[in-house]
Amino acid sequence: MLVLALARGLRDAGVDARFISIYSDKLDPNERANLGVPLVTIGRRSRSDVGFFGRLRSAVRAERPDIVHAHLSAGKYAGRLAAVLEGVPTIVFTEHDDERVGPIPFAINRFLHARTACFITFSPEHRARVARNARIPLDKIVVIPNGVAVPPAGDRAALRHELGLPADAFALYLPARLVAQKNQALALRAFAMLAQREPSWQLILAGAGELETELEALARDLAISDRIRFLGYRADAPLLLSAMDAFVMSSLDERMPLALAEAMRAGVAVVTTPWKGVDAVVRDGETGFVAADFSVDAFASSLQRLRDGRTRAAVTEAAKTFADERFDLRVCVRSHVELYERLIAARR
């Protein structure tokens, strides 16, 4: 989503931006038509499919880019290597914290890092951690927070009717992939602790993933199935914020979560776990509620703080002001354009 929003913003700013997707792009014809930027899909089938690399090099060669900006693990390794071998003059990488360790990844990264002009991180804490762990000079690392558009406003009553939510329900919203990192089991257990005390509360999970069956079974075991909605993957996840009263994030680890920034810009109160770097996004009691630790008791206590309507309103208003200033997509795009121009000028 970040790359898509950035590419469209760059196009509008006069930059000729294009996608190369190493794996299947998984877009239907309508989504592909609405991208707004050209897309080349390499179609790598799995990690054992090594033949993709020749196709990737050909795609990079055909584009003849001034800059290759790589993302995620595939971009970090295959994308940057293809750019090096094809003589791309400037390489940029946004570090999402690939956790690979060992002598081979270290050696590959040492080679590629030396040929990467700039690394983008999401916060000062993230920048310091990347410099320390990857042994990259600080002057090669910049901070550009992820940008998000203000989520579209929907018809609250109509959305609640579609979701089967009572008009007087207090809706907690957790949109995320159903995977271990997102730790939805913590949210379910904390919700179960409060369910009897808060009869109007409902928990809505949007997202698909490998833990769907396990989480549904946990909801049954906790006797809260009637208060939980599993929506599956929703392309309109930001729109659903209009129907919600609070945004919940139970993750074990995050970098700069787009969904959290969207909730703040939409004026929805946020409750989150204390993942490393959270202070750059949410300040407890000021722009949201941050659990003291990752225990069920601590997360339930943070959820309970939502009950004070006056405090919730004040924190939500402060969060929106903060997010509108820090996570504006236009600022994010402008920061990238300025970085690209500076790097190109440095090569002249």
SEVO-797110 format. One record per residue (C-alpha): x, y, z; residue number from 0. Coordinates in steps of 0.05 Angstrom, whole numbers, plus 5000, padded with zeros to 4 digits. Layout:
BEGIN
<pt X="X" Y="Y" Z="Z" n="NUM"/>
...
This chain:
BEGIN
<pt X="5000" Y="5000" Z="5000" n="0"/>
<pt X="5057" Y="5047" Z="5015" n="1"/>
<pt X="5090" Y="5035" Z="4948" n="2"/>
<pt X="5024" Y="5043" Z="4911" n="3"/>
<pt X="5008" Y="5109" Z="4945" n="4"/>
<pt X="5079" Y="5133" Z="4936" n="5"/>
<pt X="5081" Y="5116" Z="4862" n="6"/>
<pt X="5016" Y="5152" Z="4848" n="7"/>
<pt X="5040" Y="5213" Z="4887" n="8"/>
<pt X="5106" Y="5213" Z="4849" n="9"/>
<pt X="5068" Y="5210" Z="4783" n="10"/>
<pt X="5027" Y="5270" Z="4804" n="11"/>
<pt X="5091" Y="5306" Z="4823" n="12"/>
<pt X="5119" Y="5296" Z="4753" n="13"/>
<pt X="5163" Y="5236" Z="4767" n="14"/>
<pt X="5160" Y="5178" Z="4717" n="15"/>
<pt X="5147" Y="5123" Z="4768" n="16"/>
<pt X="5139" Y="5049" Z="4750" n="17"/>
<pt X="5128" Y="4984" Z="4786" n="18"/>
<pt X="5167" Y="4919" Z="4780" n="19"/>
<pt X="5135" Y="4865" Z="4822" n="20"/>
<pt X="5181" Y="4805" Z="4833" n="21"/>
<pt X="5126" Y="4758" Z="4856" n="22"/>
<pt X="5056" Y="4754" Z="4829" n="23"/>
<pt X="5021" Y="4821" Z="4837" n="24"/>
<pt X="4955" Y="4785" Z="4854" n="25"/>
<pt X="4915" Y="4842" Z="4824" n="26"/>
<pt X="4849" Y="4831" Z="4788" n="27"/>
<pt X="4839" Y="4866" Z="4721" n="28"/>
<pt X="4802" Y="4925" Z="4752" n="29"/>
<pt X="4856" Y="4936" Z="4805" n="30"/>
<pt X="4910" Y="4932" Z="4752" n="31"/>
<pt X="4874" Y="4982" Z="4708" n="32"/>
<pt X="4867" Y="5030" Z="4767" n="33"/>
<pt X="4940" Y="5028" Z="4789" n="34"/>
<pt X="4954" Y="5092" Z="4751" n="35"/>
<pt X="5027" Y="5072" Z="4738" n="36"/>
<pt X="5058" Y="5020" Z="4691" n="37"/>
<pt X="5069" Y="4951" Z="4722" n="38"/>
<pt X="5116" Y="4895" Z="4702" n="39"/>
<pt X="5104" Y="4829" Z="4739" n="40"/>
<pt X="5163" Y="4781" Z="4740" n="41"/>
<pt X="5120" Y="4725" Z="4769" n="42"/>
<pt X="5170" Y="4689" Z="4813" n="43"/>
<pt X="5134" Y="4627" Z="4837" n="44"/>
<pt X="5174" Y="4611" Z="4900" n="45"/>
<pt X="5244" Y="4618" Z="4929" n="46"/>
<pt X="5265" Y="4557" Z="4891" n="47"/>
<pt X="5248" Y="4592" Z="4825" n="48"/>
<pt X="5316" Y="4621" Z="4809" n="49"/>
<pt X="5301" Y="4632" Z="4735" n="50"/>
<pt X="5263" Y="4695" Z="4754" n="51"/>
<pt X="5328" Y="4734" Z="4763" n="52"/>
<pt X="5344" Y="4737" Z="4689" n="53"/>
<pt X="5274" Y="4764" Z="4675" n="54"/>
<pt X="5283" Y="4815" Z="4731" n="55"/>
<pt X="5349" Y="4839" Z="4701" n="56"/>
<pt X="5316" Y="4845" Z="4632" n="57"/>
<pt X="5259" Y="4886" Z="4662" n="58"/>
<pt X="5307" Y="4933" Z="4697" n="59"/>
<pt X="5348" Y="4939" Z="4633" n="60"/>
<pt X="5286" Y="4956" Z="4592" n="61"/>
<pt X="5265" Y="5011" Z="4639" n="62"/>
<pt X="5334" Y="5044" Z="4642" n="63"/>
<pt X="5317" Y="5079" Z="4708" n="64"/>
<pt X="5354" Y="5136" Z="4739" n="65"/>
<pt X="5337" Y="5108" Z="4807" n="66"/>
<pt X="5316" Y="5039" Z="4832" n="67"/>
<pt X="5279" Y="5044" Z="4898" n="68"/>
<pt X="5273" Y="4975" Z="4929" n="69"/>
<pt X="5227" Y="4950" Z="4985" n="70"/>
<pt X="5220" Y="4888" Z="5028" n="71"/>
<pt X="5262" Y="4825" Z="5025" n="72"/>
<pt X="5257" Y="4810" Z="4951" n="73"/>
<pt X="5276" Y="4882" Z="4934" n="74"/>
<pt X="5331" Y="4883" Z="4986" n="75"/>
<pt X="5368" Y="4825" Z="4955" n="76"/>
<pt X="5345" Y="4809" Z="4884" n="77"/>
<pt X="5321" Y="4879" Z="4868" n="78"/>
<pt X="5385" Y="4915" Z="4889" n="79"/>
<pt X="5430" Y="4862" Z="4858" n="80"/>
<pt X="5394" Y="4868" Z="4791" n="81"/>
<pt X="5401" Y="4943" Z="4794" n="82"/>
<pt X="5476" Y="4937" Z="4809" n="83"/>
<pt X="5488" Y="4888" Z="4752" n="84"/>
<pt X="5449" Y="4932" Z="4703" n="85"/>
<pt X="5488" Y="4993" Z="4721" n="86"/>
<pt X="5432" Y="5034" Z="4752" n="87"/>
<pt X="5466" Y="5098" Z="4776" n="88"/>
<pt X="5427" Y="5107" Z="4841" n="89"/>
<pt X="5397" Y="5055" Z="4887" n="90"/>
<pt X="5352" Y="5071" Z="4946" n="91"/>
<pt X="5325" Y="5021" Z="4996" n="92"/>
<pt X="5269" Y="5029" Z="5047" n="93"/>
<pt X="5289" Y="4986" Z="5106" n="94"/>
<pt X="5229" Y="4947" Z="5133" n="95"/>
<pt X="5277" Y="4906" Z="5178" n="96"/>
<pt X="5290" Y="4840" Z="5144" n="97"/>
<pt X="5310" Y="4794" Z="5201" n="98"/>
<pt X="5356" Y="4747" Z="5161" n="99"/>
<pt X="5420" Y="4731" Z="5198" n="100"/>
<pt X="5481" Y="4690" Z="5182" n="101"/>
<pt X="5546" Y="4697" Z="5143" n="102"/>
<pt X="5515" Y="4693" Z="5073" n="103"/>
<pt X="5462" Y="4748" Z="5083" n="104"/>
<pt X="5515" Y="4790" Z="5119" n="105"/>
<pt X="5564" Y="4783" Z="5060" n="106"/>
<pt X="5510" Y="4798" Z="5009" n="107"/>
<pt X="5486" Y="4859" Z="5047" n="108"/>
<pt X="5557" Y="4884" Z="5056" n="109"/>
<pt X="5566" Y="4883" Z="4980" n="110"/>
<pt X="5498" Y="4915" Z="4966" n="111"/>
<pt X="5499" Y="4966" Z="5023" n="112"/>
<pt X="5564" Y="4995" Z="4995" n="113"/>
<pt X="5528" Y="5006" Z="4928" n="114"/>
<pt X="5464" Y="5034" Z="4958" n="115"/>
<pt X="5462" Y="5110" Z="4958" n="116"/>
<pt X="5412" Y="5119" Z="5013" n="117"/>
<pt X="5369" Y="5081" Z="5063" n="118"/>
<pt X="5301" Y="5104" Z="5086" n="119"/>
<pt X="5275" Y="5090" Z="5155" n="120"/>
<pt X="5210" Y="5111" Z="5190" n="121"/>
<pt X="5233" Y="5142" Z="5256" n="122"/>
<pt X="5297" Y="5166" Z="5291" n="123"/>
<pt X="5296" Y="5103" Z="5334" n="124"/>
<pt X="5289" Y="5060" Z="5272" n="125"/>
<pt X="5346" Y="5098" Z="5239" n="126"/>
<pt X="5392" Y="5086" Z="5298" n="127"/>
<pt X="5375" Y="5012" Z="5301" n="128"/>
<pt X="5388" Y="5002" Z="5226" n="129"/>
<pt X="5455" Y="5038" Z="5231" n="130"/>
<pt X="5475" Y="4995" Z="5290" n="131"/>
<pt X="5451" Y="4928" Z="5265" n="132"/>
<pt X="5469" Y="4935" Z="5192" n="133"/>
<pt X="5533" Y="4975" Z="5204" n="134"/>
<pt X="5511" Y="5031" Z="5158" n="135"/>
<pt X="5538" Y="5102" Z="5168" n="136"/>
<pt X="5484" Y="5147" Z="5196" n="137"/>
<pt X="5495" Y="5198" Z="5141" n="138"/>
<pt X="5470" Y="5147" Z="5090" n="139"/>
<pt X="5404" Y="5138" Z="5128" n="140"/>
<pt X="5345" Y="5186" Z="5126" n="141"/>
<pt X="5279" Y="5187" Z="5164" n="142"/>
<pt X="5215" Y="5192" Z="5123" n="143"/>
<pt X="5153" Y="5171" Z="5161" n="144"/>
<pt X="5102" Y="5132" Z="5120" n="145"/>
<pt X="5047" Y="5176" Z="5092" n="146"/>
<pt X="4974" Y="5159" Z="5088" n="147"/>
<pt X="4914" Y="5193" Z="5058" n="148"/>
<pt X="4856" Y="5212" Z="5102" n="149"/>
<pt X="4811" Y="5151" Z="5099" n="150"/>
<pt X="4746" Y="5162" Z="5062" n="151"/>
<pt X="4686" Y="5179" Z="5104" n="152"/>
<pt X="4631" Y="5127" Z="5100" n="153"/>
<pt X="4559" Y="5124" Z="5122" n="154"/>
<pt X="4566" Y="5100" Z="5194" n="155"/>
<pt X="4495" Y="5073" Z="5200" n="156"/>
<pt X="4498" Y="5037" Z="5133" n="157"/>
<pt X="4566" Y="5006" Z="5148" n="158"/>
<pt X="4543" Y="4982" Z="5216" n="159"/>
<pt X="4481" Y="4951" Z="5185" n="160"/>
<pt X="4524" Y="4915" Z="5134" n="161"/>
<pt X="4570" Y="4889" Z="5189" n="162"/>
<pt X="4513" Y="4868" Z="5234" n="163"/>
<pt X="4532" Y="4916" Z="5290" n="164"/>
<pt X="4478" Y="4941" Z="5336" n="165"/>
<pt X="4468" Y="5016" Z="5334" n="166"/>
<pt X="4491" Y="5024" Z="5406" n="167"/>
<pt X="4551" Y="4978" Z="5401" n="168"/>
<pt X="4620" Y="5003" Z="5420" n="169"/>
<pt X="4662" Y="4975" Z="5362" n="170"/>
<pt X="4735" Y="4958" Z="5370" n="171"/>
<pt X="4770" Y="4949" Z="5303" n="172"/>
<pt X="4832" Y="4907" Z="5290" n="173"/>
<pt X="4851" Y="4905" Z="5215" n="174"/>
<pt X="4913" Y="4863" Z="5203" n="175"/>
<pt X="4938" Y="4799" Z="5171" n="176"/>
<pt X="4920" Y="4739" Z="5214" n="177"/>
<pt X="4992" Y="4719" Z="5229" n="178"/>
<pt X="5034" Y="4709" Z="5291" n="179"/>
<pt X="5067" Y="4779" Z="5288" n="180"/>
<pt X="4999" Y="4813" Z="5293" n="181"/>
<pt X="4984" Y="4774" Z="5357" n="182"/>
<pt X="4907" Y="4777" Z="5352" n="183"/>
<pt X="4903" Y="4723" Z="5406" n="184"/>
<pt X="4923" Y="4776" Z="5457" n="185"/>
<pt X="4866" Y="4821" Z="5435" n="186"/>
<pt X="4816" Y="4764" Z="5439" n="187"/>
<pt X="4838" Y="4745" Z="5509" n="188"/>
<pt X="4838" Y="4817" Z="5534" n="189"/>
<pt X="4769" Y="4827" Z="5504" n="190"/>
<pt X="4744" Y="4764" Z="5538" n="191"/>
<pt X="4767" Y="4792" Z="5606" n="192"/>
<pt X="4724" Y="4854" Z="5594" n="193"/>
<pt X="4665" Y="4823" Z="5557" n="194"/>
<pt X="4619" Y="4815" Z="5616" n="195"/>
<pt X="4635" Y="4883" Z="5644" n="196"/>
<pt X="4625" Y="4917" Z="5576" n="197"/>
<pt X="4562" Y="4885" Z="5545" n="198"/>
<pt X="4559" Y="4935" Z="5488" n="199"/>
<pt X="4630" Y="4922" Z="5464" n="200"/>
<pt X="4643" Y="4885" Z="5398" n="201"/>
<pt X="4710" Y="4866" Z="5367" n="202"/>
<pt X="4716" Y="4867" Z="5292" n="203"/>
<pt X="4776" Y="4835" Z="5257" n="204"/>
<pt X="4789" Y="4850" Z="5184" n="205"/>
<pt X="4843" Y="4808" Z="5150" n="206"/>
<pt X="4861" Y="4740" Z="5125" n="207"/>
<pt X="4918" Y="4694" Z="5142" n="208"/>
<pt X="4943" Y="4627" Z="5165" n="209"/>
<pt X="4916" Y="4635" Z="5237" n="210"/>
<pt X="4843" Y="4646" Z="5218" n="211"/>
<pt X="4819" Y="4577" Z="5239" n="212"/>
<pt X="4860" Y="4579" Z="5303" n="213"/>
<pt X="4833" Y="4648" Z="5323" n="214"/>
<pt X="4761" Y="4629" Z="5309" n="215"/>
<pt X="4771" Y="4568" Z="5353" n="216"/>
<pt X="4801" Y="4612" Z="5408" n="217"/>
<pt X="4740" Y="4658" Z="5405" n="218"/>
<pt X="4695" Y="4597" Z="5415" n="219"/>
<pt X="4737" Y="4572" Z="5473" n="220"/>
<pt X="4733" Y="4641" Z="5506" n="221"/>
<pt X="4658" Y="4641" Z="5496" n="222"/>
<pt X="4660" Y="4708" Z="5458" n="223"/>
<pt X="4643" Y="4684" Z="5387" n="224"/>
<pt X="4577" Y="4723" Z="5389" n="225"/>
<pt X="4616" Y="4787" Z="5403" n="226"/>
<pt X="4670" Y="4778" Z="5350" n="227"/>
<pt X="4666" Y="4791" Z="5274" n="228"/>
<pt X="4717" Y="4758" Z="5228" n="229"/>
<pt X="4709" Y="4797" Z="5163" n="230"/>
<pt X="4765" Y="4765" Z="5123" n="231"/>
<pt X="4805" Y="4808" Z="5075" n="232"/>
<pt X="4772" Y="4875" Z="5061" n="233"/>
<pt X="4798" Y="4920" Z="5006" n="234"/>
<pt X="4756" Y="4975" Z="5039" n="235"/>
<pt X="4788" Y="4968" Z="5108" n="236"/>
<pt X="4802" Y="5043" Z="5115" n="237"/>
<pt X="4730" Y="5059" Z="5098" n="238"/>
<pt X="4706" Y="5015" Z="5155" n="239"/>
<pt X="4738" Y="5062" Z="5205" n="240"/>
<pt X="4675" Y="5105" Z="5198" n="241"/>
<pt X="4636" Y="5051" Z="5233" n="242"/>
<pt X="4685" Y="5042" Z="5291" n="243"/>
<pt X="4695" Y="5072" Z="5359" n="244"/>
<pt X="4767" Y="5050" Z="5372" n="245"/>
<pt X="4826" Y="5020" Z="5335" n="246"/>
<pt X="4863" Y="4963" Z="5367" n="247"/>
<pt X="4934" Y="4940" Z="5351" n="248"/>
<pt X="4960" Y="4879" Z="5389" n="249"/>
<pt X="5024" Y="4868" Z="5348" n="250"/>
<pt X="5088" Y="4839" Z="5376" n="251"/>
<pt X="5129" Y="4881" Z="5328" n="252"/>
<pt X="5116" Y="4939" Z="5280" n="253"/>
<pt X="5156" Y="4991" Z="5242" n="254"/>
<pt X="5110" Y="5047" Z="5219" n="255"/>
<pt X="5040" Y="5016" Z="5211" n="256"/>
<pt X="4997" Y="5049" Z="5159" n="257"/>
<pt X="4932" Y="5025" Z="5189" n="258"/>
<pt X="4949" Y="5058" Z="5255" n="259"/>
<pt X="4964" Y="5125" Z="5221" n="260"/>
<pt X="4899" Y="5119" Z="5181" n="261"/>
<pt X="4859" Y="5109" Z="5246" n="262"/>
<pt X="4892" Y="5170" Z="5277" n="263"/>
<pt X="4877" Y="5213" Z="5215" n="264"/>
<pt X="4806" Y="5187" Z="5214" n="265"/>
<pt X="4795" Y="5211" Z="5286" n="266"/>
<pt X="4788" Y="5142" Z="5317" n="267"/>
<pt X="4819" Y="5128" Z="5386" n="268"/>
<pt X="4877" Y="5079" Z="5385" n="269"/>
<pt X="4900" Y="5026" Z="5434" n="270"/>
<pt X="4965" Y="4990" Z="5421" n="271"/>
<pt X="5018" Y="4944" Z="5450" n="272"/>
<pt X="5087" Y="4973" Z="5467" n="273"/>
<pt X="5124" Y="4949" Z="5405" n="274"/>
<pt X="5194" Y="4977" Z="5396" n="275"/>
<pt X="5190" Y="5047" Z="5368" n="276"/>
<pt X="5116" Y="5058" Z="5386" n="277"/>
<pt X="5133" Y="5125" Z="5419" n="278"/>
<pt X="5148" Y="5155" Z="5350" n="279"/>
<pt X="5075" Y="5142" Z="5331" n="280"/>
<pt X="5033" Y="5138" Z="5395" n="281"/>
<pt X="5047" Y="5172" Z="5461" n="282"/>
<pt X="5010" Y="5140" Z="5519" n="283"/>
<pt X="4955" Y="5184" Z="5547" n="284"/>
<pt X="4970" Y="5239" Z="5496" n="285"/>
<pt X="4955" Y="5211" Z="5426" n="286"/>
<pt X="4930" Y="5142" Z="5445" n="287"/>
<pt X="4934" Y="5088" Z="5497" n="288"/>
<pt X="4996" Y="5042" Z="5501" n="289"/>
<pt X="4995" Y="4979" Z="5543" n="290"/>
<pt X="5048" Y="4974" Z="5597" n="291"/>
<pt X="5072" Y="4907" Z="5570" n="292"/>
<pt X="5048" Y="4849" Z="5526" n="293"/>
<pt X="5008" Y="4814" Z="5580" n="294"/>
<pt X="4933" Y="4803" Z="5576" n="295"/>
<pt X="4922" Y="4843" Z="5639" n="296"/>
<pt X="4961" Y="4903" Z="5613" n="297"/>
<pt X="4925" Y="4903" Z="5546" n="298"/>
<pt X="4857" Y="4896" Z="5579" n="299"/>
<pt X="4874" Y="4955" Z="5625" n="300"/>
<pt X="4891" Y="4998" Z="5564" n="301"/>
<pt X="4826" Y="4979" Z="5531" n="302"/>
<pt X="4788" Y="4999" Z="5594" n="303"/>
<pt X="4816" Y="5069" Z="5589" n="304"/>
<pt X="4770" Y="5078" Z="5529" n="305"/>
<pt X="4711" Y="5080" Z="5576" n="306"/>
<pt X="4726" Y="5152" Z="5597" n="307"/>
<pt X="4692" Y="5189" Z="5539" n="308"/>
<pt X="4722" Y="5257" Z="5556" n="309"/>
<pt X="4794" Y="5231" Z="5559" n="310"/>
<pt X="4782" Y="5189" Z="5496" n="311"/>
<pt X="4758" Y="5250" Z="5458" n="312"/>
<pt X="4816" Y="5293" Z="5479" n="313"/>
<pt X="4868" Y="5240" Z="5462" n="314"/>
<pt X="4835" Y="5226" Z="5395" n="315"/>
<pt X="4834" Y="5300" Z="5376" n="316"/>
<pt X="4908" Y="5307" Z="5394" n="317"/>
<pt X="4924" Y="5244" Z="5355" n="318"/>
<pt X="4890" Y="5271" Z="5293" n="319"/>
<pt X="4927" Y="5336" Z="5297" n="320"/>
<pt X="4993" Y="5300" Z="5305" n="321"/>
<pt X="4980" Y="5250" Z="5249" n="322"/>
<pt X="4955" Y="5303" Z="5201" n="323"/>
<pt X="5022" Y="5339" Z="5209" n="324"/>
<pt X="5069" Y="5278" Z="5211" n="325"/>
<pt X="5037" Y="5226" Z="5166" n="326"/>
<pt X="5008" Y="5268" Z="5110" n="327"/>
<pt X="5018" Y="5230" Z="5045" n="328"/>
<pt X="5035" Y="5295" Z="5009" n="329"/>
<pt X="5093" Y="5307" Z="5057" n="330"/>
<pt X="5117" Y="5236" Z="5048" n="331"/>
<pt X="5116" Y="5243" Z="4972" n="332"/>
<pt X="5150" Y="5310" Z="4974" n="333"/>
<pt X="5205" Y="5282" Z="5019" n="334"/>
<pt X="5218" Y="5226" Z="4970" n="335"/>
<pt X="5221" Y="5273" Z="4910" n="336"/>
<pt X="5270" Y="5318" Z="4947" n="337"/>
<pt X="5313" Y="5258" Z="4965" n="338"/>
<pt X="5314" Y="5233" Z="4893" n="339"/>
<pt X="5332" Y="5302" Z="4866" n="340"/>
<pt X="5388" Y="5309" Z="4917" n="341"/>
<pt X="5417" Y="5241" Z="4901" n="342"/>
<pt X="5415" Y="5254" Z="4826" n="343"/>
<pt X="5447" Y="5322" Z="4834" n="344"/>
<pt X="5502" Y="5291" Z="4876" n="345"/>
<pt X="5522" Y="5247" Z="4817" n="346"/>
<pt X="5530" Y="5304" Z="4768" n="347"/>
